[in-house]
Amino acid sequence: MKKINRRSFLITSSSGVFAGMAFTGGISATVEASPETFKGKLKKSVFWRMIPDSLSIEERFKLAGRIGLDGVEVPTIEKSHLVGEFREAARKTGITIHSIMNMKHWKYPFSSSDPEDIRTGMKGMETSLQNARDFGADTVLLVPAVVNAQTSYKDAYVRSQKHIRELLPLAEELKLSLQLKTSGTNFCSAPLNLPDMLMSSTALILKLTSMSVILPFTVFRTTGSER
Amino acid sequence: MHVKGFDVKRKEFTNLGDGTIDWLEVRRAFSDIEYSGYINAELGGGDEAYLLDVSKRLSKIIDGQEI
Protein backbone atom coordinates (compact mmCIF):
# COMPACT_ATOMS: atom_id res chain seq x y z
CA MET A 1 0.00 0.00 0.00
CA LYS A 2 1.34 3.39 -0.95
CA LYS A 3 2.31 5.37 2.11
CA ILE A 4 0.17 8.41 2.71
CA ASN A 5 2.20 11.52 3.37
CA ARG A 6 0.83 14.12 5.69
CA ARG A 7 0.44 17.28 3.70
CA SER A 8 -1.31 20.52 4.08
CA PHE A 9 -3.75 21.50 1.40
CA LEU A 10 -4.63 24.79 3.00
CA ILE A 11 -3.47 28.16 1.81
CA THR A 12 -1.06 29.57 4.37
CA SER A 13 -1.55 33.09 5.58
CA SER A 14 1.36 35.29 6.60
CA SER A 15 0.73 34.25 10.19
CA GLY A 16 0.85 30.53 9.52
CA VAL A 17 -1.33 27.57 8.67
CA PHE A 18 -5.03 27.76 9.46
CA ALA A 19 -5.90 25.78 12.54
CA GLY A 20 -8.84 23.49 12.92
CA MET A 21 -7.94 20.64 10.61
CA ALA A 22 -6.12 17.41 11.34
CA PHE A 23 -3.08 17.87 9.13
CA THR A 24 0.24 18.74 10.70
CA GLY A 25 3.76 19.08 9.42
CA GLY A 26 2.46 20.17 6.08
CA ILE A 27 4.23 21.58 3.10
CA SER A 28 3.38 25.22 2.51
CA ALA A 29 2.53 26.00 -1.06
CA THR A 30 4.25 28.84 -2.80
CA VAL A 31 3.16 30.59 -5.93
CA GLU A 32 5.17 29.08 -8.74
CA ALA A 33 6.73 31.31 -11.39
CA SER A 34 5.94 28.65 -13.97
CA PRO A 35 3.85 25.57 -13.35
CA GLU A 36 5.61 22.35 -12.40
CA THR A 37 5.45 19.59 -14.94
CA PHE A 38 2.47 17.38 -14.17
CA LYS A 39 3.19 13.66 -14.16
CA GLY A 40 -0.10 12.19 -15.25
CA LYS A 41 -2.97 13.54 -17.26
CA LEU A 42 -6.04 15.33 -16.01
CA LYS A 43 -9.33 15.73 -17.79
CA LYS A 44 -12.27 17.95 -16.92
CA SER A 45 -15.79 16.96 -16.06
CA VAL A 46 -18.78 18.09 -14.02
CA PHE A 47 -21.57 16.27 -12.29
CA TRP A 48 -24.57 16.04 -14.60
CA ARG A 49 -27.01 17.82 -12.30
CA MET A 50 -25.00 21.04 -12.47
CA ILE A 51 -26.28 21.43 -16.03
CA PRO A 52 -29.83 22.88 -16.28
CA ASP A 53 -32.48 20.16 -16.62
CA SER A 54 -34.64 22.53 -18.64
CA LEU A 55 -32.42 21.41 -21.54
CA SER A 56 -32.85 18.07 -23.28
CA ILE A 57 -30.28 15.35 -22.66
CA GLU A 58 -28.63 16.01 -26.01
CA GLU A 59 -28.59 19.77 -25.41
CA ARG A 60 -26.88 19.24 -22.08
CA PHE A 61 -24.18 17.13 -23.73
CA LYS A 62 -23.72 19.83 -26.38
CA LEU A 63 -23.36 22.46 -23.66
CA ALA A 64 -20.70 20.32 -21.98
CA GLY A 65 -18.82 20.33 -25.27
CA ARG A 66 -19.16 24.09 -25.78
CA ILE A 67 -17.67 24.84 -22.39
CA GLY A 68 -14.68 22.61 -23.00
CA LEU A 69 -15.40 19.58 -20.84
CA ASP A 70 -14.00 16.15 -21.63
CA GLY A 71 -16.69 14.23 -19.77
CA VAL A 72 -19.56 14.17 -17.33
CA GLU A 73 -20.45 12.09 -14.31
CA VAL A 74 -24.09 11.00 -14.38
CA PRO A 75 -26.40 9.78 -11.61
CA THR A 76 -27.77 6.23 -11.69
CA ILE A 77 -30.06 5.93 -14.72
CA GLU A 78 -32.85 3.51 -13.84
CA LYS A 79 -35.04 3.80 -16.95
CA SER A 80 -33.68 1.73 -19.78
CA HIS A 81 -34.92 4.06 -22.54
CA LEU A 82 -32.90 6.86 -20.99
CA VAL A 83 -29.76 4.73 -21.04
CA GLY A 84 -30.01 4.67 -24.83
CA GLU A 85 -30.58 8.41 -25.00
CA PHE A 86 -27.56 9.16 -22.84
CA ARG A 87 -25.37 6.77 -24.79
CA GLU A 88 -26.38 8.27 -28.14
CA ALA A 89 -25.92 11.86 -26.96
CA ALA A 90 -22.46 11.04 -25.58
CA ARG A 91 -21.50 9.37 -28.85
CA LYS A 92 -22.73 12.28 -30.99
CA THR A 93 -20.97 14.93 -28.95
CA GLY A 94 -17.79 13.06 -28.02
CA ILE A 95 -18.37 13.78 -24.32
CA THR A 96 -17.38 10.78 -22.20
CA ILE A 97 -19.61 9.46 -19.44
CA HIS A 98 -16.68 8.47 -17.25
CA SER A 99 -18.40 7.86 -13.94
CA ILE A 100 -21.73 6.91 -12.46
CA MET A 101 -22.74 8.52 -9.17
CA ASN A 102 -24.76 5.91 -7.33
CA MET A 103 -27.85 7.48 -5.85
CA LYS A 104 -29.48 5.01 -3.46
CA HIS A 105 -26.71 5.02 -0.87
CA TRP A 106 -27.94 7.99 1.17
CA LYS A 107 -31.45 6.62 1.78
CA TYR A 108 -30.41 2.96 1.73
CA PRO A 109 -26.85 2.91 3.00
CA PHE A 110 -24.78 -0.25 3.31
CA SER A 111 -24.39 0.61 6.98
CA SER A 112 -28.11 0.07 7.64
CA SER A 113 -29.31 -2.67 9.99
CA ASP A 114 -32.44 -3.20 7.88
CA PRO A 115 -32.07 -6.08 5.40
CA GLU A 116 -34.66 -4.43 3.11
CA ASP A 117 -32.53 -1.29 2.96
CA ILE A 118 -29.53 -3.39 2.04
CA ARG A 119 -31.47 -5.20 -0.69
CA THR A 120 -32.61 -1.89 -2.17
CA GLY A 121 -29.14 -0.43 -1.86
CA MET A 122 -27.53 -3.43 -3.54
CA LYS A 123 -30.04 -3.27 -6.42
CA GLY A 124 -29.20 0.41 -6.83
CA MET A 125 -25.50 -0.35 -7.04
CA GLU A 126 -26.08 -3.19 -9.50
CA THR A 127 -27.93 -0.72 -11.73
CA SER A 128 -25.09 1.77 -11.38
CA LEU A 129 -22.55 -0.89 -12.30
CA GLN A 130 -24.66 -1.87 -15.33
CA ASN A 131 -24.90 1.80 -16.34
CA ALA A 132 -21.10 1.96 -16.20
CA ARG A 133 -20.85 -1.07 -18.45
CA ASP A 134 -23.44 0.36 -20.89
CA PHE A 135 -21.73 3.74 -21.09
CA GLY A 136 -18.15 2.53 -21.04
CA ALA A 137 -17.57 4.39 -17.78
CA ASP A 138 -14.73 3.13 -15.62
CA THR A 139 -15.89 4.34 -12.22
CA VAL A 140 -18.91 4.11 -9.94
CA LEU A 141 -19.07 6.47 -6.97
CA LEU A 142 -20.41 4.90 -3.80
CA VAL A 143 -20.94 6.36 -0.35
CA PRO A 144 -19.95 3.27 1.67
CA ALA A 145 -21.62 4.09 4.98
CA VAL A 146 -23.37 6.77 6.96
CA VAL A 147 -22.78 7.22 10.68
CA ASN A 148 -25.67 8.79 12.51
CA ALA A 149 -27.79 8.43 15.66
CA GLN A 150 -29.08 5.06 14.46
CA THR A 151 -25.77 3.62 13.30
CA SER A 152 -22.56 3.57 15.30
CA TYR A 153 -19.17 3.95 13.65
CA LYS A 154 -18.28 0.35 14.45
CA ASP A 155 -21.49 -1.06 12.95
CA ALA A 156 -21.13 1.19 9.90
CA TYR A 157 -17.60 -0.07 9.42
CA VAL A 158 -18.44 -3.78 9.72
CA ARG A 159 -21.64 -3.68 7.68
CA SER A 160 -20.30 -1.55 4.82
CA GLN A 161 -17.23 -3.76 4.43
CA LYS A 162 -19.42 -6.84 4.17
CA HIS A 163 -21.67 -5.41 1.47
CA ILE A 164 -18.95 -3.72 -0.55
CA ARG A 165 -17.18 -7.07 -0.58
CA GLU A 166 -20.29 -8.59 -2.16
CA LEU A 167 -20.11 -6.03 -4.97
CA LEU A 168 -16.47 -6.38 -5.80
CA PRO A 169 -16.68 -9.54 -7.91
CA LEU A 170 -19.15 -7.79 -10.24
CA ALA A 171 -16.98 -4.67 -10.35
CA GLU A 172 -13.96 -6.85 -11.04
CA GLU A 173 -15.78 -8.70 -13.83
CA LEU A 174 -16.79 -5.39 -15.42
CA LYS A 175 -13.28 -3.97 -14.87
CA LEU A 176 -14.60 -0.99 -12.93
CA SER A 177 -13.22 1.18 -10.17
CA LEU A 178 -15.25 1.87 -7.09
CA GLN A 179 -14.77 5.44 -5.89
CA LEU A 180 -15.66 5.67 -2.23
CA LYS A 181 -16.87 9.03 -1.02
CA THR A 182 -16.96 9.79 2.65
CA SER A 183 -17.70 13.52 2.74
CA GLY A 184 -20.80 14.30 4.74
CA THR A 185 -21.09 10.78 6.10
CA ASN A 186 -19.22 11.03 9.41
CA PHE A 187 -17.49 7.83 8.26
CA CYS A 188 -13.75 7.58 7.79
CA SER A 189 -13.55 11.35 7.57
CA ALA A 190 -9.94 11.23 8.74
CA PRO A 191 -8.03 10.09 5.67
CA LEU A 192 -5.71 7.83 7.62
CA ASN A 193 -8.71 5.66 8.56
CA LEU A 194 -9.53 4.83 5.00
CA PRO A 195 -6.64 2.62 3.92
CA ASP A 196 -7.23 0.20 6.80
CA MET A 197 -10.92 0.08 6.02
CA LEU A 198 -10.32 -0.50 2.36
CA MET A 199 -7.50 -3.00 2.72
CA SER A 200 -9.50 -5.11 5.11
CA SER A 201 -12.58 -4.96 2.91
CA THR A 202 -11.34 -7.31 0.29
CA ALA A 203 -8.46 -9.19 -1.12
CA LEU A 204 -9.57 -8.07 -4.57
CA ILE A 205 -8.25 -4.57 -4.11
CA LEU A 206 -4.69 -5.03 -5.16
CA LYS A 207 -3.70 -1.44 -5.61
CA LEU A 208 -4.86 1.57 -3.71
CA THR A 209 -4.32 5.14 -4.67
CA SER A 210 -5.42 7.56 -2.05
CA MET A 211 -5.88 11.28 -2.00
CA SER A 212 -7.08 13.52 0.73
CA VAL A 213 -7.88 17.00 -0.35
CA ILE A 214 -9.30 18.57 2.75
CA LEU A 215 -11.54 17.21 5.46
CA PRO A 216 -14.38 16.36 5.00
CA PHE A 217 -13.59 15.81 1.32
CA THR A 218 -11.87 12.51 1.31
CA VAL A 219 -12.20 10.57 -1.89
CA PHE A 220 -10.41 7.35 -2.53
CA ARG A 221 -10.27 5.51 -5.76
CA THR A 222 -9.67 1.81 -5.76
CA THR A 223 -9.03 -0.51 -8.62
CA GLY A 224 -10.68 -3.86 -8.85
CA SER A 225 -7.65 -5.32 -10.54
CA GLU A 226 -3.95 -4.85 -10.41
CA ARG A 227 -2.59 -2.33 -12.89
CA MET B 1 -12.00 12.46 -8.37
CA HIS B 2 -14.41 15.05 -7.07
CA VAL B 3 -13.26 18.63 -6.58
CA LYS B 4 -15.00 21.52 -4.89
CA GLY B 5 -13.98 24.55 -2.90
CA PHE B 6 -14.09 24.89 0.87
CA ASP B 7 -13.44 27.69 3.33
CA VAL B 8 -11.98 26.44 6.59
CA LYS B 9 -12.74 29.58 8.57
CA ARG B 10 -16.34 29.86 7.43
CA LYS B 11 -16.74 26.05 7.29
CA GLU B 12 -18.64 26.17 4.04
CA PHE B 13 -18.39 24.95 0.47
CA THR B 14 -17.32 27.44 -2.15
CA ASN B 15 -16.63 27.56 -5.86
CA LEU B 16 -13.22 26.32 -6.98
CA GLY B 17 -10.59 28.82 -5.93
CA ASP B 18 -12.87 30.87 -3.68
CA GLY B 19 -12.08 28.99 -0.48
CA THR B 20 -8.91 28.13 1.40
CA ILE B 21 -7.79 25.08 -0.55
CA ASP B 22 -4.32 25.35 -2.03
CA TRP B 23 -4.92 23.95 -5.49
CA LEU B 24 -1.24 24.13 -6.46
CA GLU B 25 -0.50 21.75 -3.60
CA VAL B 26 -3.40 19.52 -4.56
CA ARG B 27 -2.08 19.40 -8.13
CA ARG B 28 1.35 18.50 -6.80
CA ALA B 29 -0.18 15.64 -4.80
CA PHE B 30 -1.99 14.37 -7.90
CA SER B 31 1.29 14.59 -9.82
CA ASP B 32 3.23 12.71 -7.14
CA ILE B 33 1.03 9.68 -7.65
CA GLU B 34 0.96 10.28 -11.42
CA TYR B 35 -2.81 10.41 -11.34
CA SER B 36 -4.43 10.21 -14.75
CA GLY B 37 -8.15 10.66 -14.90
CA TYR B 38 -10.92 13.13 -14.43
CA ILE B 39 -11.22 15.94 -11.96
CA ASN B 40 -14.97 16.26 -11.61
CA ALA B 41 -16.53 19.42 -10.22
CA GLU B 42 -19.47 18.78 -7.93
CA LEU B 43 -20.85 22.23 -7.19
CA GLY B 44 -24.18 24.00 -7.38
CA GLY B 45 -25.67 24.24 -10.84
CA GLY B 46 -26.10 27.25 -13.06
CA ASP B 47 -26.43 28.57 -16.55
CA GLU B 48 -23.97 28.18 -19.39
CA ALA B 49 -21.97 31.28 -18.45
CA TYR B 50 -21.51 29.99 -14.91
CA LEU B 51 -20.59 26.50 -16.13
CA LEU B 52 -18.09 27.98 -18.57
CA ASP B 53 -16.47 29.77 -15.64
CA VAL B 54 -16.32 26.48 -13.68
CA SER B 55 -14.69 24.85 -16.69
CA LYS B 56 -12.08 27.61 -16.82
CA ARG B 57 -11.36 27.17 -13.11
CA LEU B 58 -10.84 23.45 -13.70
CA SER B 59 -8.38 24.32 -16.45
CA LYS B 60 -6.45 26.56 -14.08
CA ILE B 61 -6.19 23.72 -11.57
CA ILE B 62 -4.91 21.42 -14.31
CA ASP B 63 -2.46 24.00 -15.66
CA GLY B 64 -1.12 24.95 -12.23
CA GLN B 65 -2.36 28.51 -12.42
CA GLU B 66 -3.86 30.57 -9.63
CA ILE B 67 -7.63 30.60 -9.90
Chai-1 contact restraints between the chains, C-beta under 6 A:
chainA,res_idxA,chainB,res_idxB,connection_type,confidence,min_distance_angstrom,max_distance_angstrom,comment,restraint_id
A,F9,B,I21,contact,1.0,0.0,6.0,A-B,restraint_1
A,F9,B,D22,contact,1.0,0.0,6.0,A-B,restraint_2
A,F9,B,E25,contact,1.0,0.0,6.0,A-B,restraint_3
A,F9,B,V26,contact,1.0,0.0,6.0,A-B,restraint_4
A,L10,B,T20,contact,1.0,0.0,6.0,A-B,restraint_5
A,I11,B,T20,contact,1.0,0.0,6.0,A-B,restraint_6
A,I11,B,D22,contact,1.0,0.0,6.0,A-B,restraint_7
A,F18,B,V8,contact,1.0,0.0,6.0,A-B,restraint_8
A,G20,B,V8,contact,1.0,0.0,6.0,A-B,restraint_9
A,A29,B,D22,contact,1.0,0.0,6.0,A-B,restraint_10
A,A29,B,L24,contact,1.0,0.0,6.0,A-B,restraint_11
A,A29,B,E25,contact,1.0,0.0,6.0,A-B,restraint_12
A,P35,B,D63,contact,1.0,0.0,6.0,A-B,restraint_13
A,P35,B,G64,contact,1.0,0.0,6.0,A-B,restraint_14
A,F38,B,S31,contact,1.0,0.0,6.0,A-B,restraint_15
A,K39,B,S31,contact,1.0,0.0,6.0,A-B,restraint_16
A,K39,B,E34,contact,1.0,0.0,6.0,A-B,restraint_17
A,G40,B,S31,contact,1.0,0.0,6.0,A-B,restraint_18
A,G40,B,E34,contact,1.0,0.0,6.0,A-B,restraint_19
A,G40,B,Y35,contact,1.0,0.0,6.0,A-B,restraint_20
A,G40,B,S36,contact,1.0,0.0,6.0,A-B,restraint_21
A,K41,B,S36,contact,1.0,0.0,6.0,A-B,restraint_22
A,L42,B,I39,contact,1.0,0.0,6.0,A-B,restraint_23
A,L42,B,I62,contact,1.0,0.0,6.0,A-B,restraint_24
A,K43,B,Y38,contact,1.0,0.0,6.0,A-B,restraint_25
A,K44,B,L58,contact,1.0,0.0,6.0,A-B,restraint_26
A,S45,B,Y38,contact,1.0,0.0,6.0,A-B,restraint_27
A,S45,B,N40,contact,1.0,0.0,6.0,A-B,restraint_28
A,V46,B,A41,contact,1.0,0.0,6.0,A-B,restraint_29
A,F47,B,E42,contact,1.0,0.0,6.0,A-B,restraint_30
A,M50,B,G45,contact,1.0,0.0,6.0,A-B,restraint_31
A,L63,B,E48,contact,1.0,0.0,6.0,A-B,restraint_32
A,I67,B,L51,contact,1.0,0.0,6.0,A-B,restraint_33
A,I67,B,L52,contact,1.0,0.0,6.0,A-B,restraint_34
A,I67,B,S55,contact,1.0,0.0,6.0,A-B,restraint_35
A,G68,B,S55,contact,1.0,0.0,6.0,A-B,restraint_36
A,L69,B,S55,contact,1.0,0.0,6.0,A-B,restraint_37
A,G71,B,Y38,contact,1.0,0.0,6.0,A-B,restraint_38
A,E73,B,N40,contact,1.0,0.0,6.0,A-B,restraint_39
A,H98,B,Y38,contact,1.0,0.0,6.0,A-B,restraint_40
A,T209,B,I33,contact,1.0,0.0,6.0,A-B,restraint_41
A,V213,B,V26,contact,1.0,0.0,6.0,A-B,restraint_42
A,I214,B,F6,contact,1.0,0.0,6.0,A-B,restraint_43
A,I214,B,I21,contact,1.0,0.0,6.0,A-B,restraint_44
A,V219,B,M1,contact,1.0,0.0,6.0,A-B,restraint_45
A,V219,B,H2,contact,1.0,0.0,6.0,A-B,restraint_46
